Amino acid sequence: MYHKSKSVHLKSSASLRYNNLSVLCSPERNVTCYAVVHKAVVNISNCASEGAGSGVSPNVTQRQLHCKDVAGVTQNAAILEAKFCELPSRTLMVVCCQKGVQMFEPDSSALVFWHALFNSDGNDGFLFTRGIASVLDSFIAVGAAFVRDPESPGTSTGSVLVFSIPSRGTNVQLSETLSGHSYPISAVAGAGDLMASGDDSGCIMVWQAGPKFYQLTRINGGGATCSSLCLYKNLVIGGYGTGHIRFFDTQKGNLMTEICAHAKWIHAMDLAPSVGLLLSTSEDTMLRVWSLKADDNQAKVSLAHQECITDVQLCGAKFLDKEGHSFCVSGYDAPEVVCFTKG
């Protein structure tokens, strides 16, 4: 169904992070940007589209993005996730790190906004942000966590920061903070007027988006991290550290379907919504494409394609278009993004 079309080189390899690949396609410029996190750096490779199908793309320019302080000085803060967030009026590169969340212009030329985390109650512990999603036309949601003692259950909290994004300029506002998670946020997803957040216990919360966000349903976890989330029609889809993918009803939280998708930890999933294709990758070196059929009463899942990237723990996955004609994956300690095309 798919065949390898090219590899895009990175300036340095990908770290083993959840959802460690973001893609920005610019048809008007005939350029596709690939971004992965390596420790405290976001590696961005700009690839001219005419390189497709040439094995290794020769038309690549590379740059690196670091977190900065308010004075513009580079910080050596570990980055947990980076994502191009596309809204109707603008696109931003959003970076989650140990110190907070930062938003840059998509070409990384300027820091647009910085929201620093601080511990308001004075308790010992550490803070970080993880999980990024565009919601509706003017919101970006980011997961935030406070961990008092990593070895002690019940000493952590997770929340979702919802930012209101102006069509231009730097007047980004923290619109609201959504609480309810008792563990650090691990993934956030948005589609239409819905948003979903998952945490390290496997708990998923589905939110109705709008001028004010409110909780639709809560799906309790079984102890395994929900590392990646997608929303499709009436389904919220969770990928777990156990290798399972579970499909829940967004309104009632009922389990519709469960598949044993991978032998090891799932690190990333992505969706081609126009054709109902789900892409999943795992530490087991396998990438799999699943065909989805969903209605109000049931969800059917079938395996459409699979590939093995030998000796590479896969940590990122992205479709390059909504119709699922092509996709790409990244892997831990691999200095390239591997692209596949249908045909």
C-alpha positions in Angstrom: 0.0 0.0 0.0 2.9 2.4 0.9 6.5 2.4 -0.2 9.5 4.3 1.1 9.9 7.5 -1.0 12.8 9.4 0.7 14.7 10.2 3.8 15.1 13.8 5.2 18.3 14.3 7.1 18.3 16.1 10.5 21.0 18.1 12.1 20.9 15.8 15.1 18.9 12.7 16.1 15.5 12.5 17.8 15.2 12.0 21.5 12.9 9.4 22.9 9.9 11.6 23.5 6.2 11.1 22.9 4.9 12.4 19.5 8.4 13.6 18.6 7.7 14.7 15.0 5.8 17.7 13.7 5.3 18.6 10.0 4.3 21.9 8.3 3.4 21.7 4.6 3.6 24.9 2.6 2.3 24.2 -0.9 2.6 27.8 -1.9 6.3 27.7 -1.2 6.7 24.1 -2.3 8.4 23.4 1.0 7.7 20.9 3.8 9.2 21.5 7.3 10.0 18.6 9.6 10.7 19.2 13.3 12.0 16.8 16.0 13.3 17.4 19.5 16.8 16.5 20.5 17.4 17.2 24.2 17.2 21.0 24.5 17.0 21.7 20.8 14.3 21.5 18.1 15.8 20.4 14.8 14.0 21.8 11.8 14.6 20.6 8.3 13.1 22.5 5.4 12.7 20.2 2.4 11.8 21.3 -1.1 8.9 19.2 -2.3 10.5 18.3 -5.6 13.0 16.1 -3.7 10.2 13.5 -3.2 11.0 10.1 -4.6 14.7 10.7 -4.9 15.7 8.4 -2.1 17.5 11.0 -0.1 16.2 14.5 -0.5 19.1 16.9 -1.6 17.2 20.1 -1.2 17.3 20.5 2.6 18.1 23.5 4.7 18.4 23.0 8.4 18.1 25.2 11.5 17.9 24.7 15.3 15.6 26.3 17.8 16.4 26.8 21.5 14.2 28.0 24.3 14.9 31.6 25.2 14.3 33.9 28.2 12.5 37.2 28.1 15.7 38.9 27.1 16.2 36.6 24.2 19.1 34.7 25.7 19.2 31.0 24.9 18.3 28.6 27.8 19.5 25.1 28.2 16.1 23.7 29.2 15.1 20.2 28.2 12.4 20.3 25.6 9.6 17.7 25.9 7.6 18.4 22.8 7.5 20.8 19.8 4.6 21.2 17.3 3.6 23.5 14.4 0.1 24.7 15.4 -1.9 25.7 12.4 -4.8 28.1 12.9 -6.9 29.8 10.2 -5.2 33.1 10.7 -1.6 32.1 11.6 0.8 29.3 12.3 3.0 29.1 15.4 5.8 26.8 16.5 4.9 25.8 20.1 7.6 24.4 22.4 7.0 22.6 25.7 9.9 22.6 28.1 10.8 22.3 31.8 10.3 26.0 32.4 7.0 26.5 30.6 5.7 27.0 27.1 7.1 29.2 24.4 5.6 30.2 21.0 7.6 31.2 18.0 7.0 32.3 14.4 7.0 29.1 12.3 10.4 30.0 10.8 11.7 30.4 14.4 12.7 33.9 13.6 11.0 35.5 16.6 9.7 34.6 20.0 6.1 35.5 20.1 5.0 34.5 23.6 6.5 32.9 26.8 4.4 31.5 29.6 6.7 30.5 32.6 5.5 28.0 35.1 5.9 28.7 38.8 4.9 26.8 42.0 2.2 29.0 43.6 2.0 27.0 46.9 5.7 26.8 47.6 5.9 23.0 47.8 9.0 21.2 46.6 8.8 19.5 43.2 9.3 20.2 39.6 7.1 21.5 36.8 7.0 20.9 33.1 4.7 21.2 30.0 3.9 18.4 27.6 1.1 17.9 25.1 0.1 20.5 22.4 -3.1 20.9 20.3 -4.8 23.5 18.1 -8.4 24.0 19.1 -11.2 25.7 17.1 -10.0 28.8 15.2 -8.1 30.7 17.9 -7.0 28.5 20.8 -3.8 26.5 21.5 -4.0 24.0 24.4 -0.9 22.9 26.3 -0.6 20.3 29.1 1.1 21.3 32.3 2.2 19.2 35.3 3.5 19.5 38.8 5.3 16.5 40.2 6.2 16.6 43.9 7.6 13.0 44.2 8.0 10.8 41.1 8.2 7.7 43.3 4.9 8.4 45.2 1.5 8.0 43.6 -0.9 10.8 44.2 1.6 13.5 44.6 1.2 14.9 41.1 -1.3 17.1 39.3 -2.0 17.8 35.7 -3.9 20.7 34.0 -4.5 22.0 30.5 -3.6 25.6 29.7 -5.8 27.2 27.1 -4.3 30.2 25.3 -6.2 32.6 23.1 -4.2 33.4 20.0 -4.6 36.8 18.1 -4.6 36.8 14.3 -1.3 38.8 14.5 1.0 40.3 17.1 2.1 39.0 20.5 -1.0 39.6 22.6 -1.4 35.9 23.5 -3.6 35.5 26.5 -4.0 32.6 29.0 -7.8 32.1 28.5 -8.4 29.4 31.2 -6.8 26.5 33.1 -8.6 23.2 33.0 -8.0 21.0 36.0 -9.1 17.4 36.8 -6.1 15.2 36.1 -4.3 13.7 39.1 -1.2 12.7 37.1 1.0 14.6 34.7 -0.5 15.4 31.3 1.1 13.2 28.6 -0.9 14.1 25.4 -3.5 16.6 24.1 -5.5 16.5 20.9 -8.1 18.8 19.3 -10.6 18.4 16.4 -13.5 20.6 15.6 -15.1 21.8 18.8 -13.7 18.9 20.9 -10.4 18.6 22.8 -9.0 15.6 24.7 -6.3 15.3 27.3 -4.6 12.2 28.6 -2.2 11.6 31.5 0.4 9.2 32.9 -2.3 7.0 34.6 -4.1 6.5 31.3 -7.0 8.8 32.2 -8.6 10.6 29.3 -10.8 13.7 29.6 -12.9 15.0 26.7 -13.7 18.7 26.7 -16.3 20.8 24.8 -14.4 23.7 23.4 -15.8 27.2 23.1 -15.5 30.7 24.7 -15.5 28.6 27.9 -14.3 24.9 27.9 -16.2 22.3 29.9 -15.8 18.6 30.6 -17.9 16.2 28.5 -16.7 12.9 29.9 -13.9 11.3 32.0 -12.4 7.9 31.1 -10.5 6.4 34.0 -7.2 4.9 33.2 -5.8 1.5 34.2 -2.3 2.7 35.2 -0.6 2.7 31.8 0.3 6.0 30.3 -1.9 7.4 27.5 1.0 8.6 25.3 -0.9 9.8 22.3 -4.4 10.9 21.4 -6.5 11.4 18.3 -10.2 12.5 17.8 -12.2 11.1 14.9 -15.9 11.6 14.4 -17.5 10.4 17.6 -14.3 8.6 18.8 -11.5 9.6 21.1 -8.5 7.3 20.3 -5.8 6.6 22.9 -2.5 4.9 22.4 -0.9 3.4 25.6 2.3 2.2 27.0 1.0 -1.3 27.0 0.9 -1.3 23.1 -2.9 -1.1 23.1 -5.0 1.4 21.1 -8.5 2.0 22.6 -11.4 3.7 20.9 -13.9 5.4 23.2 -17.2 7.2 22.6 -16.6 11.0 23.1 -20.0 11.6 24.7 -20.3 8.7 27.2 -16.8 7.4 27.5 -17.8 3.9 26.6 -15.1 1.6 25.2 -16.1 0.8 21.6 -13.1 -1.2 20.4 -9.6 -2.2 21.7 -6.7 -3.6 19.7 -3.3 -5.0 20.7 -1.6 -2.8 18.2 2.1 -3.1 19.2 4.4 -5.3 21.2 5.9 -2.3 23.1 5.2 1.3 24.2 3.2 3.4 21.6 4.9 6.7 21.2 2.9 8.4 18.5 -0.3 8.3 16.5 -1.7 10.5 13.7 -4.9 10.6 11.7 -5.8 11.2 8.0 -9.4 12.3 8.8 -10.7 12.5 5.2 -10.2 8.7 4.6 -10.3 7.4 8.2 -6.7 6.1 8.4 -4.8 6.0 11.7 -1.0 5.8 11.8 0.7 4.4 14.9 4.4 3.9 15.8 6.1 2.1 18.7 9.3 1.2 20.4 8.9 -2.2 18.7 10.3 -0.7 15.4 6.9 -1.2 13.7 4.7 1.4 12.0 1.2 0.4 11.2 -1.7 2.0 9.3 -5.2 1.2 10.4 -8.4 1.7 8.5 -11.3 3.0 10.7 -15.0 2.8 10.2 -17.2 4.5 12.9 -20.8 5.2 13.5 -22.9 5.9 16.6 -23.1 2.2 17.6 -19.7 0.7 16.7 -16.1 1.2 15.6 -14.4 -1.2 13.2 -10.6 -1.3 12.8 -8.6 -3.2 10.3 -4.9 -3.3 9.5 -4.1 -1.7 6.2 -0.3 -1.5 6.1 2.7 -2.2 8.2 6.5 -1.7 7.9 9.5 -2.4 10.1 12.2 0.2 10.5 15.0 -2.2 11.6 16.7 -1.4 14.9 14.9 1.9 15.3 12.6 2.7 18.2 10.0 4.9 16.5 8.9 8.0 18.4 7.1 10.2 15.9 4.5 9.8 13.1 2.7 12.3 10.8 0.5 12.1 7.8 1.5 14.7 5.2 -2.0 15.3 4.0 -5.6 14.7 5.2 -6.2 12.1 2.5 -3.4 9.8 3.7 -1.4 9.8 0.5 1.9 10.0 2.3 3.3 10.0 5.9 6.6 10.1 7.7 8.1 8.7 10.9 11.0 9.6 13.2 13.0 7.3 15.5 15.1 7.5 18.6 18.8 8.2 17.9 18.1 8.3 14.1 19.3 11.4 12.3 16.6 11.3 9.6 12.9 11.4 9.0 11.7 8.5 6.8 8.9 9.2 4.3 6.4 6.8 2.7 4.1 7.3 -0.2 1.0 5.4 -1.3 1.3 3.4 -4.6 
